[in-house]
Amino acid sequence: MKTKSGKGFTLIEMLVVVLIIGILATIVVVSVSGGRKKAAGAKAKADANSFTSAIEQAAADGCRTVMGTLTAGGAYLSIACSDTNPVARSTEYAQIPNCSNSLTYTATVGTNTASCDATGKWVSSFTATSVNSTYSFTVAGYTNPSASNFICDSTKGCRCDTLDSCVSP
């Protein structure tokens, strides 16, 4: 009677290895997808804070009106002093990058609004508006676009509208 030489792996051993690799791959995919969502939220918050800081800095520098213009084909919303003879030290205060990951941005000063849609580009800008106007920067679309927003504004600072929509400001 012939005996096996002991070379190679059995079918059971191969199935166990494939199962372990599948479990590890699932763990990696789940952890990476959660990281992307957190990164998108962190970017959106940084953009919102840049917008509010730009308006506040323009006012502190003595700029009377600001405007938001599109640059680089909608890749940025540039917040600049629009006074004809600016007292301000700087004419441009921020370049807010485009939105991403199906998030939408809305930047409002007074009654003028600029928006960045889900395509990832700024699609509108705003004209010269007084720096003393109310302003807000809204980010929508974290988990449920109709119910979750992150907002920075001139009255309440930055906050989440729903507890599960974003990490604390």
C-alpha positions in Angstrom: 0.0 0.0 0.0 1.3 3.5 -0.9 1.3 6.3 1.6 1.1 10.1 1.1 4.3 12.0 1.0 2.9 14.8 3.1 3.5 17.5 0.5 0.8 20.2 -0.1 -2.2 21.4 1.9 -5.6 19.7 2.4 -8.8 21.3 1.2 -9.8 22.1 4.8 -6.6 24.0 5.5 -7.0 26.0 2.3 -10.7 26.9 3.2 -9.5 28.0 6.7 -6.9 30.3 5.1 -9.4 31.8 2.7 -11.9 32.4 5.5 -9.3 34.2 7.6 -8.3 36.4 4.7 -12.0 37.3 4.1 -12.5 38.3 7.7 -9.4 40.5 7.7 -10.5 42.1 4.4 -13.9 42.9 5.8 -12.4 44.5 8.9 -10.1 46.7 6.8 -12.9 47.8 4.5 -15.2 48.8 7.4 -12.5 50.7 9.2 -11.4 52.6 6.0 -14.9 53.7 5.1 -15.5 55.1 8.6 -12.3 57.1 8.3 -13.4 58.6 5.0 -16.6 59.9 6.6 -14.7 61.4 9.5 -12.2 63.0 7.1 -15.0 64.5 5.0 -16.6 65.9 8.2 -13.3 67.4 9.4 -12.6 69.0 6.0 -16.1 70.5 5.9 -15.7 71.9 9.4 -12.3 73.4 8.5 -13.9 75.0 5.5 -16.7 76.4 7.6 -14.3 77.8 10.1 -12.2 79.4 7.3 -15.2 81.1 5.9 -16.3 82.6 9.3 -12.8 83.5 10.2 -12.4 85.3 6.8 -15.5 87.4 7.4 -14.5 88.3 11.0 -10.9 89.1 10.0 -12.1 91.4 7.1 -14.3 93.3 9.6 -11.4 93.5 12.1 -9.1 94.9 9.4 -11.6 97.7 8.6 -13.0 96.2 5.4 -16.5 97.5 4.9 -17.7 95.0 2.2 -16.7 91.5 1.2 -17.5 89.4 -1.9 -17.1 85.7 -2.8 -15.8 85.0 -6.2 -15.2 81.7 -8.0 -11.6 80.9 -8.9 -9.9 78.0 -10.8 -13.1 77.0 -12.5 -15.1 76.7 -9.4 -12.5 74.8 -7.4 -12.4 77.6 -4.8 -14.6 80.4 -3.4 -12.3 83.3 -2.7 -13.5 85.6 0.1 -12.0 89.1 -0.5 -12.4 92.7 0.6 -14.4 94.5 -2.1 -14.0 98.1 -0.9 -12.8 100.4 -3.7 -10.2 102.0 -1.4 -9.7 99.2 1.2 -8.4 100.1 4.6 -7.8 96.4 5.1 -4.3 95.0 5.3 -5.2 92.2 2.9 -7.6 92.0 0.0 -8.1 88.2 0.1 -8.9 86.5 3.3 -9.6 82.9 2.4 -9.9 80.5 -0.4 -12.6 77.9 0.5 -11.9 74.7 -1.4 -14.6 72.8 -3.2 -17.0 70.4 -1.5 -16.6 66.7 -1.9 -18.0 63.3 -1.0 -21.6 64.2 -1.9 -21.6 67.1 0.6 -23.0 70.4 -0.3 -21.9 73.8 1.0 -23.9 77.1 1.2 -22.1 80.3 2.2 -24.3 83.2 2.9 -23.5 86.9 3.8 -26.6 89.1 4.3 -29.0 88.0 1.5 -26.3 86.9 -0.9 -25.5 83.2 -1.2 -22.7 81.1 -2.8 -23.1 77.3 -3.2 -21.0 74.3 -3.9 -23.1 71.3 -5.1 -22.7 67.6 -5.0 -20.6 67.7 -8.2 -17.8 69.1 -6.0 -17.6 72.6 -7.6 -18.6 76.0 -6.4 -21.4 76.9 -8.8 -22.3 80.4 -7.6 -20.7 83.4 -5.9 -21.9 86.4 -4.0 -21.6 90.1 -4.7 -20.2 92.9 -2.4 -22.0 92.7 1.0 -21.4 94.5 4.3 -19.2 92.7 6.7 -21.7 93.7 9.4 -24.4 91.5 7.8 -25.3 88.2 9.3 -23.5 85.3 7.8 -23.6 81.5 7.8 -21.9 78.5 6.3 -24.0 75.3 6.0 -22.7 71.8 5.2 -25.4 69.2 4.3 -25.2 65.6 3.4 -23.3 63.8 6.1 -25.5 60.8 6.5 -29.1 61.8 5.6 -29.0 64.9 3.4 -32.5 66.0 4.4 -31.9 65.9 8.1 -28.2 66.5 8.9 -26.4 69.8 8.7 -23.3 71.4 10.2 -23.7 75.2 10.5 -21.3 78.1 11.4 -23.0 81.4 11.7 -22.5 84.9 13.1 -24.9 84.3 16.1 -24.2 80.9 17.5 -20.7 79.9 16.2 -20.4 76.3 14.8 -22.6 73.5 15.7 -24.2 70.2 14.6 -28.0 70.2 14.0 -28.3 66.5 14.8 -26.1 64.6 17.3 -25.4 61.7 14.9 -24.6 63.8 11.8 -21.1 64.9 12.7 -18.5 64.9 15.4 -18.6 67.7 18.0 -17.4 71.1 16.8 
